[in-house]
Amino acid sequence: MAGIIPIRKRASTGVALVPFRMRKVGADVLLTSPWGDWVFVTEQELDALASGTLQDGTALHAKLSERGFLRDGVDAAALAERVSRRKRFLDAGPNLHILIPTLRCNQTCVYCHASRADMSDTSTDMTQETADKVVDFIFQSTSPRITIEFQGGEPLANFPLVKYVIERAKDKNQQEDKTLEFTLVSNLSLLDDEKLDYLVANKVQVCTSVDGPATLHDKQRVLASGSSHGEAVRWIKRINTRYAEMGLDPVLYHVEALITTTRAALAMPKQIVDTYVELGCRAIFLRPVDPFGFAAQTGKTIEYDRAEFLDFYREAVGHILALNKQGTQVLERYAAIFLTKILGDDDPNYLDIRSPCGAGIGQLAYNHDGKIFTCDEGRMVHQMGDSFFQIGKVGETRYRQVMLSDTVRALTVASNLDAQPDCVACVYNPYCGVCPVHSYATQGSIFGRMRESSWCAVHKGIQDFLFEMLHDNDPETVDTLRRWTTIRERAHFVQPRCSE
């Protein structure tokens, strides 16, 4: 049961409803409005709405009124302000800028999305000349907030270039006066005390990958010189200790770690969660495998049906909720993103799960050679031999040309859920988002076919699970889910501004 019912006046009662979409969730039916209000009704109550027999003064009428589903109770001005606030990410240009200092990497990961190069292949190192052009291009963004994220390859393999970009961007920002942040995504195995001192002193947020217990992690992320898990754990603890010694709140300031869920990981949801908790991580992002880079070649070994992932996800999140009830505060990031929209009535601007997505208009990616892509996923497709998502090159293409390119325009349309045939009538339309690059890689079209999409299957399955818990309405569980919607500012990672 799914679909959308438009506004129309009920002849027998005079009661008019706002448009709503519907989906069977558990024993009842979930209704959502285009702006994100939601309510559960029984099938009998839905029959009353469909037949036009809704009566004023009934419990159903009161419930729909309280949840914003009666047209007469809608404050149009307040609703316009609410929708505008949710879509405020459209008011600025790209805020996330992913920079690739090198494709070299000292680890061999079975699912590597970046198509890594050997450590000896210095031809994939970004030069200072290219870095100058990249930084100049980044600061042409009309966004008041700029995050420069170093990825790879392994960015620590070209650490002098990382330092150069940081210093160059900080100097540039003395004139531009933007809210500037830096993030480093690293496997940490090339870290040393000198590099750590620099990253901490320059307020660089550090992110890494932890795939679970050492046996799983070391099998999937091979480090020829030793245990990749051991190195990651050692440096995570060192960095978190440094933050604590600086007096920073460990709930807000800690190494962010991500997992890529392979077939081998599906059998150990609780062990993976416990590994993160033991490391002091306050959040875990349970992501499925992406179809990019080496993952496209090793799919027979690491891939799986997304129904299996959803079983894994439910068990893992169930364990996370049980830990919260025992006093251990840890959240799952996918759930937090969706719940912020469902319960918090806000959009956290996670670029992959918004409408339209962030490709081009929310983020840009800069390869080691200065080529510009709509997003990092688009760059990954390029590394696989298809340059469909390349939209320019620094020093050759003007910022305005990039932003007004046909590719950026097409991706914006393709990721607008109200332009997607399957998404326009989906009950989760107000909270969801699609990735046109994923659709292109898996289905050959940036528009894709959502009913056949593994991306859609995961997002719909997660939201089914969340709404099932909201429907069950266990007070302790709902209280935990509400806590996950809190958007916390981490001011320490923001660079000093020239106006301060």
Secondary structure in CASP SS format (residue, H / E / C, confidence):
PFRMAT SS
TARGET T0000
AUTHOR 0000-0000-0000
METHOD secondary structure of the structure
MODEL  1
M C 1.00
A E 1.00
G E 1.00
I E 1.00
I E 1.00
P C 1.00
I C 1.00
R C 1.00
K E 1.00
R C 1.00
A C 1.00
S C 1.00
T C 1.00
G C 1.00
V C 1.00
A E 1.00
L E 1.00
V C 1.00
P C 1.00
F E 1.00
R E 1.00
M E 1.00
R E 1.00
K E 1.00
V E 1.00
G C 1.00
A C 1.00
D E 1.00
V E 1.00
L E 1.00
L E 1.00
T E 1.00
S C 1.00
P C 1.00
W C 1.00
G C 1.00
D C 1.00
W E 1.00
V E 1.00
F E 1.00
V E 1.00
T C 1.00
E H 1.00
Q H 1.00
E H 1.00
L H 1.00
D H 1.00
A H 1.00
L H 1.00
A H 1.00
S H 1.00
G C 1.00
T C 1.00
L C 1.00
Q C 1.00
D C 1.00
G C 1.00
T C 1.00
A H 1.00
L H 1.00
H H 1.00
A H 1.00
K H 1.00
L H 1.00
S H 1.00
E H 1.00
R C 1.00
G C 1.00
F C 1.00
L E 1.00
R H 1.00
D H 1.00
G H 1.00
V C 1.00
D C 1.00
A H 1.00
A H 1.00
A H 1.00
L H 1.00
A H 1.00
E H 1.00
R H 1.00
V H 1.00
S H 1.00
R H 1.00
R H 1.00
K C 1.00
R H 1.00
F H 1.00
L H 1.00
D H 1.00
A C 1.00
G C 1.00
P C 1.00
N C 1.00
L E 1.00
H E 1.00
I E 1.00
L E 1.00
I C 1.00
P C 1.00
T C 1.00
L C 1.00
R E 1.00
C C 1.00
N C 1.00
Q E 1.00
T E 1.00
C E 1.00
V C 1.00
Y C 1.00
C C 1.00
H C 1.00
A C 1.00
S C 1.00
R C 1.00
A E 1.00
D C 1.00
M C 1.00
S C 1.00
D C 1.00
T H 1.00
S H 1.00
T H 1.00
D C 1.00
M C 1.00
T C 1.00
Q H 1.00
E H 1.00
T H 1.00
A H 1.00
D H 1.00
K H 1.00
V H 1.00
V H 1.00
D H 1.00
F H 1.00
I H 1.00
F C 1.00
Q C 1.00
S C 1.00
T C 1.00
S C 1.00
P C 1.00
R E 1.00
I E 1.00
T E 1.00
I E 1.00
E E 1.00
F E 1.00
Q C 1.00
G C 1.00
G C 1.00
E C 1.00
P H 1.00
L H 1.00
A H 1.00
N H 1.00
F H 1.00
P H 1.00
L H 1.00
V H 1.00
K H 1.00
Y H 1.00
V H 1.00
I H 1.00
E H 1.00
R H 1.00
A H 1.00
K H 1.00
D H 1.00
K H 1.00
N H 1.00
Q H 1.00
Q H 1.00
E H 1.00
D C 1.00
K C 1.00
T E 1.00
L E 1.00
E E 1.00
F E 1.00
T E 1.00
L E 1.00
V E 1.00
S C 1.00
N C 1.00
L C 1.00
S C 1.00
L C 1.00
L C 1.00
D C 1.00
D H 1.00
E H 1.00
K H 1.00
L H 1.00
D H 1.00
Y H 1.00
L H 1.00
V H 1.00
A H 1.00
N C 1.00
K C 1.00
V E 1.00
Q E 1.00
V E 1.00
C E 1.00
T E 1.00
S E 1.00
V C 1.00
D C 1.00
G C 1.00
P C 1.00
A H 1.00
T H 1.00
L H 1.00
H H 1.00
D H 1.00
K H 1.00
Q H 1.00
R E 1.00
V E 1.00
L E 1.00
A C 1.00
S C 1.00
G E 1.00
S C 1.00
S H 1.00
H H 1.00
G H 1.00
E H 1.00
A H 1.00
V H 1.00
R H 1.00
W H 1.00
I H 1.00
K H 1.00
R H 1.00
I H 1.00
N H 1.00
T H 1.00
R H 1.00
Y H 1.00
A H 1.00
E H 1.00
M C 1.00
G C 1.00
L C 1.00
D C 1.00
P C 1.00
V C 1.00
L C 1.00
Y C 1.00
H C 1.00
V C 1.00
E E 1.00
A E 1.00
L E 1.00
I E 1.00
T E 1.00
T E 1.00
T C 1.00
R H 1.00
A H 1.00
A H 1.00
L H 1.00
A H 1.00
M C 1.00
P H 1.00
K H 1.00
Q H 1.00
I H 1.00
V H 1.00
D H 1.00
T H 1.00
Y H 1.00
V H 1.00
E H 1.00
L C 1.00
G C 1.00
C C 1.00
R C 1.00
A E 1.00
I E 1.00
F E 1.00
L E 1.00
R E 1.00
P E 1.00
V C 1.00
D C 1.00
P C 1.00
F C 1.00
G H 1.00
F H 1.00
A H 1.00
A H 1.00
Q C 1.00
T C 1.00
G H 1.00
K H 1.00
T H 1.00
I H 1.00
E C 1.00
Y C 1.00
D C 1.00
R H 1.00
A H 1.00
E H 1.00
F H 1.00
L H 1.00
D H 1.00
F H 1.00
Y H 1.00
R H 1.00
E H 1.00
A H 1.00
V H 1.00
G H 1.00
H H 1.00
I H 1.00
L H 1.00
A H 1.00
L H 1.00
N H 1.00
K H 1.00
Q C 1.00
G C 1.00
T C 1.00
Q C 1.00
V C 1.00
L E 1.00
E E 1.00
R H 1.00
Y H 1.00
A H 1.00
A H 1.00
I H 1.00
F H 1.00
L H 1.00
T H 1.00
K H 1.00
I H 1.00
L C 1.00
G C 1.00
D C 1.00
D C 1.00
D C 1.00
P C 1.00
N C 1.00
Y C 1.00
L C 1.00
D C 1.00
I C 1.00
R C 1.00
S C 1.00
P C 1.00
C C 1.00
G C 1.00
A E 1.00
G C 1.00
I C 1.00
G C 1.00
Q E 1.00
L E 1.00
A E 1.00
Y E 1.00
N C 1.00
H C 1.00
D C 1.00
G C 1.00
K E 1.00
I E 1.00
F E 1.00
T C 1.00
C C 1.00
D H 1.00
E H 1.00
G H 1.00
R H 1.00
M H 1.00
V H 1.00
H H 1.00
Q H 1.00
M C 1.00
G C 1.00
D C 1.00
S C 1.00
F C 1.00
F C 1.00
Q E 1.00
I E 1.00
G E 1.00
K E 1.00
V C 1.00
G C 1.00
E C 1.00
T C 1.00
R C 1.00
Y H 1.00
R H 1.00
Q H 1.00
V H 1.00
M H 1.00
L C 1.00
S C 1.00
D H 1.00
T H 1.00
V H 1.00
R H 1.00
A H 1.00
L H 1.00
T H 1.00
V H 1.00
A H 1.00
S C 1.00
N C 1.00
L H 1.00
D H 1.00
A H 1.00
Q C 1.00
P C 1.00
D C 1.00
C C 1.00
V C 1.00
A C 1.00
C C 1.00
V C 1.00
Y C 1.00
N C 1.00
P C 1.00
Y C 1.00
C C 1.00
G C 1.00
V C 1.00
C C 1.00
P H 1.00
V H 1.00
H H 1.00
S H 1.00
Y H 1.00
A H 1.00
T H 1.00
Q H 1.00
G C 1.00
S C 1.00
I C 1.00
F C 1.00
G C 1.00
R C 1.00
M H 1.00
R H 1.00
E H 1.00
S C 1.00
S H 1.00
W H 1.00
C H 1.00
A H 1.00
V H 1.00
H H 1.00
K H 1.00
G H 1.00
I H 1.00
Q H 1.00
D H 1.00
F H 1.00
L H 1.00
F H 1.00
E H 1.00
M H 1.00
L H 1.00
H H 1.00
D H 1.00
N C 1.00
D C 1.00
P H 1.00
E H 1.00
T H 1.00
V H 1.00
D H 1.00
T H 1.00
L H 1.00
R H 1.00
R H 1.00
W C 1.00
T C 1.00
T C 1.00
I C 1.00
R C 1.00
E C 1.00
R C 1.00
A H 1.00
H H 1.00
F H 1.00
V E 1.00
Q C 1.00
P C 1.00
R C 1.00
C C 1.00
S C 1.00
E C 1.00
END
